[in-house]
């Protein structure tokens, strides 16, 4: 990779609206081989998920360390062990690690440590492809900075932009958002992107795809010179390497074993739908098994997500749905109900696959085949988290 800092990147297209709401047109039929969705779990447990290295060895601010320990974090995960120290030293990074491996804390802990040393002049911008992921990141940040007098805000589409004005009146050490809303606020001269010192692209493979890349380039050009750039994701698209090289300065590259593959803790199976059989009857029949107690059900279309949620409720299986046509308040409420166990099934489209961070999801069900293996990896990564065994079921016609 290049050793010379690139403050800007080429941009050859204007921003076509609020990109976090854009959906790229997909092919109607998946061409993936169903045999890819069958795999026995090889549970590694907490021992495989976490290292033996304690957070006490990192020489962190004592108040930050106390908050980390209060959250129940005792030893670092593999991605944290390989990332945190270089980030504390100010290095740029490209980090690839599977979903649920502790990536968010891997970049937030160094950010907080840097902010504590110079809170008046430090601003980190965390850019995400989905609203749900942005909200999850800020929630994690707030839990880590209790009592530290560090402040954050999330700016995402689907919310009243007028409510963003008041949050921007205060000095924010961490700004989290989706590209479209961040650019809107910059256009209105409310968000001063040239004050950003650290840039994070979370789920950067999605951030740099054709649906977001021009917005990301605009953001980077508005930020200009910065101290540190962090790229984190579960997968890496080789055709993005040229742009990635332009973003980073002498970076450390971290690729945790099995990155880009499916989580070894997930038992994966398919269900063949016989010709003439009613697919929904097969689905509803699965819920006679009590072990399917917290399930995310993925569809390819918003219309089908609505229809399945309605039909599940009609047969007595409590369900809710989230997708791009639902308001942000509605989506937040559905996820909260799912977390609390008020609903057993959350029906979702891929737009939300990277933003759902709910503990103890027992099963992921693919009602429709995903279009790409990356989509499959991110879908089933909602289960089998933190070293626990999860289950993924994919319907095959």
MOJORA-V42395 format. One record per residue. N is the residue number from 0. RES is the residue in one small letter. NEAR is the number of other C-alpha atoms within 8 Angstrom. Layout:
BEGIN
<<N & RES & NEAR> <N & RES & NEAR>>
END
This chain:
BEGIN
<<0 & x & 7> <1 & x & 9> <2 & x & 6> <3 & x & 6> <4 & x & 9> <5 & x & 10> <6 & x & 11> <7 & x & 9> <8 & x & 11> <9 & x & 5> <10 & x & 8> <11 & x & 5> <12 & x & 5> <13 & x & 7> <14 & x & 8> <15 & x & 5> <16 & x & 5> <17 & x & 11> <18 & x & 13> <19 & x & 12> <20 & x & 7> <21 & x & 7> <22 & x & 5> <23 & x & 5> <24 & x & 4> <25 & x & 5> <26 & x & 6> <27 & x & 4> <28 & x & 5> <29 & x & 9> <30 & x & 5> <31 & x & 10> <32 & x & 6> <33 & x & 8> <34 & x & 5> <35 & x & 7> <36 & x & 10> <37 & x & 10> <38 & x & 8> <39 & x & 7> <40 & x & 10> <41 & x & 7> <42 & x & 10> <43 & x & 10> <44 & x & 11> <45 & x & 9> <46 & x & 8> <47 & x & 8> <48 & x & 12> <49 & x & 10> <50 & x & 11> <51 & x & 6> <52 & x & 8> <53 & x & 9> <54 & x & 10> <55 & x & 7> <56 & x & 6> <57 & x & 7> <58 & x & 5> <59 & x & 8> <60 & x & 7> <61 & x & 6> <62 & x & 7> <63 & x & 13> <64 & x & 11> <65 & x & 8> <66 & x & 12> <67 & x & 11> <68 & x & 9> <69 & x & 7> <70 & x & 7> <71 & x & 6> <72 & x & 9> <73 & x & 8> <74 & x & 10> <75 & x & 14> <76 & x & 11> <77 & x & 11> <78 & x & 15> <79 & x & 12> <80 & x & 11> <81 & x & 9> <82 & x & 13> <83 & x & 12> <84 & x & 10> <85 & x & 10> <86 & x & 12> <87 & x & 10> <88 & x & 6> <89 & x & 8> <90 & x & 11> <91 & x & 13> <92 & x & 14> <93 & x & 11> <94 & x & 13> <95 & x & 14> <96 & x & 17> <97 & x & 16> <98 & x & 12> <99 & x & 10> <100 & x & 12> <101 & x & 10> <102 & x & 12> <103 & x & 8> <104 & x & 9> <105 & x & 12> <106 & x & 12> <107 & x & 9> <108 & x & 10> <109 & x & 12> <110 & x & 9> <111 & x & 10> <112 & x & 12> <113 & x & 11> <114 & x & 12> <115 & x & 9> <116 & x & 6> <117 & x & 8> <118 & x & 10> <119 & x & 6> <120 & x & 5> <121 & x & 11> <122 & x & 13> <123 & x & 13> <124 & x & 12> <125 & x & 12> <126 & x & 13> <127 & x & 16> <128 & x & 13> <129 & x & 12> <130 & x & 13> <131 & x & 11> <132 & x & 13> <133 & x & 16> <134 & x & 10> <135 & x & 11> <136 & x & 10> <137 & x & 12> <138 & x & 8> <139 & x & 10> <140 & x & 10> <141 & x & 9> <142 & x & 9> <143 & x & 10> <144 & x & 12> <145 & x & 8> <146 & x & 4> <147 & x & 8> <148 & x & 6> <149 & x & 10> <150 & x & 8> <151 & x & 12> <152 & x & 10> <153 & x & 10> <154 & x & 11> <155 & x & 12> <156 & x & 12> <157 & x & 6> <158 & x & 7> <159 & x & 6> <160 & x & 6> <161 & x & 6> <162 & x & 7> <163 & x & 9> <164 & x & 9> <165 & x & 8> <166 & x & 8> <167 & x & 10> <168 & x & 6> <169 & x & 6> <170 & x & 7> <171 & x & 11> <172 & x & 13> <173 & x & 11> <174 & x & 13> <175 & x & 16> <176 & x & 15> <177 & x & 17> <178 & x & 16> <179 & x & 13> <180 & x & 12> <181 & x & 12> <182 & x & 10> <183 & x & 8> <184 & x & 10> <185 & x & 11> <186 & x & 7> <187 & x & 7> <188 & x & 7> <189 & x & 9> <190 & x & 9> <191 & x & 8> <192 & x & 9> <193 & x & 8> <194 & x & 7> <195 & x & 13> <196 & x & 11> <197 & x & 12> <198 & x & 13> <199 & x & 12> <200 & x & 12> <201 & x & 12> <202 & x & 13> <203 & x & 11> <204 & x & 11> <205 & x & 8> <206 & x & 14> <207 & x & 11> <208 & x & 8> <209 & x & 6> <210 & x & 11> <211 & x & 14> <212 & x & 10> <213 & x & 13> <214 & x & 13> <215 & x & 11> <216 & x & 12> <217 & x & 9> <218 & x & 11> <219 & x & 11> <220 & x & 10> <221 & x & 8> <222 & x & 12> <223 & x & 9> <224 & x & 9> <225 & x & 11> <226 & x & 7> <227 & x & 10> <228 & x & 13> <229 & x & 13> <230 & x & 12> <231 & x & 14> <232 & x & 13> <233 & x & 12> <234 & x & 11> <235 & x & 9> <236 & x & 7> <237 & x & 5> <238 & x & 5> <239 & x & 10> <240 & x & 8> <241 & x & 7> <242 & x & 8> <243 & x & 8> <244 & x & 10> <245 & x & 11> <246 & x & 11> <247 & x & 14> <248 & x & 14> <249 & x & 10> <250 & x & 10> <251 & x & 9> <252 & x & 7> <253 & x & 11> <254 & x & 8> <255 & x & 10> <256 & x & 5> <257 & x & 9> <258 & x & 12> <259 & x & 12> <260 & x & 7> <261 & x & 11> <262 & x & 10> <263 & x & 9> <264 & x & 15> <265 & x & 17> <266 & x & 13> <267 & x & 12> <268 & x & 10> <269 & x & 11> <270 & x & 8> <271 & x & 7> <272 & x & 10> <273 & x & 6> <274 & x & 5> <275 & x & 4> <276 & x & 6> <277 & x & 6> <278 & x & 7> <279 & x & 6> <280 & x & 7> <281 & x & 9> <282 & x & 8> <283 & x & 10> <284 & x & 7> <285 & x & 8> <286 & x & 9> <287 & x & 6> <288 & x & 6> <289 & x & 6> <290 & x & 5> <291 & x & 10> <292 & x & 9> <293 & x & 12> <294 & x & 13> <295 & x & 13> <296 & x & 12> <297 & x & 15> <298 & x & 15> <299 & x & 10> <300 & x & 7> <301 & x & 11> <302 & x & 6> <303 & x & 9> <304 & x & 16> <305 & x & 10> <306 & x & 8> <307 & x & 9> <308 & x & 13> <309 & x & 9> <310 & x & 8> <311 & x & 12> <312 & x & 10> <313 & x & 7> <314 & x & 7> <315 & x & 6> <316 & x & 10> <317 & x & 10> <318 & x & 13> <319 & x & 11> <320 & x & 12> <321 & x & 14> <322 & x & 12> <323 & x & 8> <324 & x & 5> <325 & x & 8> <326 & x & 9> <327 & x & 9> <328 & x & 6> <329 & x & 9> <330 & x & 12> <331 & x & 9> <332 & x & 8> <333 & x & 12> <334 & x & 10> <335 & x & 8> <336 & x & 10> <337 & x & 14> <338 & x & 9> <339 & x & 7> <340 & x & 8> <341 & x & 8> <342 & x & 11> <343 & x & 12> <344 & x & 13> <345 & x & 16> <346 & x & 16> <347 & x & 15> <348 & x & 14> <349 & x & 11> <350 & x & 9> <351 & x & 12> <352 & x & 11> <353 & x & 12> <354 & x & 11> <355 & x & 11> <356 & x & 7> <357 & x & 7> <358 & x & 6> <359 & x & 8> <360 & x & 14> <361 & x & 13> <362 & x & 14> <363 & x & 16> <364 & x & 12> <365 & x & 13> <366 & x & 9> <367 & x & 10> <368 & x & 12> <369 & x & 11> <370 & x & 12> <371 & x & 8> <372 & x & 8> <373 & x & 8> <374 & x & 10> <375 & x & 10> <376 & x & 11> <377 & x & 12> <378 & x & 12> <379 & x & 11> <380 & x & 13> <381 & x & 16> <382 & x & 15> <383 & x & 17> <384 & x & 15> <385 & x & 9> <386 & x & 13> <387 & x & 10> <388 & x & 13> <389 & x & 13> <390 & x & 12> <391 & x & 14> <392 & x & 12> <393 & x & 13> <394 & x & 13> <395 & x & 10> <396 & x & 6>>
END
